[in-house]
Amino acid sequence: MGDHLEDVHKIFEDETMAISHKTLENCIKPTINPKVLRRLIVEWIIDRRHAFKEVEAESFRNLIRYLDKITAKIA
């Protein structure tokens, strides 16, 4: 990361500036609009001719639970 910051952004790390995963994590704020996500899922089901029961699969529900955790942190 330090090389990237120096090469691309011309930001040089000194002894007082330590970049950590936690610092970068705080800068990244994903934005997931639930209405858009729902529409995209419905479009995907229709486009690929999936059964509507597809959303009852445990693996799909795990995906939605994960996204729900992310959106809860944003709000």
C-alpha positions in Angstrom: 0.0 0.0 0.0 2.8 2.3 0.8 4.4 1.9 -2.6 1.0 2.6 -4.3 0.5 5.7 -2.3 3.9 7.0 -3.1 3.9 6.0 -6.8 0.4 6.9 -7.8 -0.7 9.6 -5.3 2.7 11.0 -4.3 1.9 10.5 -0.6 4.9 9.6 1.4 4.7 7.7 4.6 6.6 9.2 7.5 7.2 7.8 10.9 4.1 9.5 12.3 1.7 8.2 9.6 1.0 4.5 9.8 -1.5 3.0 7.5 -3.4 0.2 8.9 -6.2 -2.1 7.7 -8.5 -0.5 10.2 -7.8 3.0 8.8 -8.6 1.9 5.3 -11.7 0.0 6.4 -13.1 3.2 8.0 -12.7 5.0 4.6 -14.7 2.5 2.6 -18.4 3.1 2.9 -20.3 0.7 0.6 -23.7 2.0 -0.4 -26.4 -0.6 -1.1 -29.8 0.6 -1.9 -32.3 -2.2 -0.8 -34.8 -1.2 -3.5 -32.2 -1.4 -6.3 -30.9 -4.7 -5.0 -34.4 -6.2 -4.9 -35.1 -5.1 -8.5 -31.8 -6.5 -9.7 -32.5 -9.8 -8.0 -35.9 -10.0 -9.6 -34.5 -9.1 -13.0 -31.8 -11.8 -12.6 -34.4 -14.5 -11.7 -36.6 -13.6 -14.6 -33.7 -13.1 -17.1 -32.1 -16.5 -16.2 -35.5 -18.2 -15.8 -34.7 -19.2 -12.3 -37.6 -20.5 -10.2 -38.9 -18.0 -7.8 -38.2 -20.6 -5.1 -34.5 -19.8 -5.7 -34.8 -17.1 -3.0 -35.7 -19.8 -0.5 -32.3 -21.5 -0.8 -30.2 -21.3 2.3 -27.2 -20.1 0.3 -29.2 -17.2 -1.1 -30.5 -16.3 2.3 -26.9 -16.3 3.6 -26.0 -13.8 0.9 -28.9 -11.6 1.8 -28.0 -11.8 5.6 -24.5 -10.8 4.7 -25.7 -7.8 2.7 -28.1 -6.9 5.5 -25.2 -6.7 8.0 -23.4 -4.3 5.6 -26.4 -2.1 5.1 -27.0 -2.0 8.9 -23.5 -0.6 9.4 -24.1 2.1 6.8 -27.3 3.4 8.4 
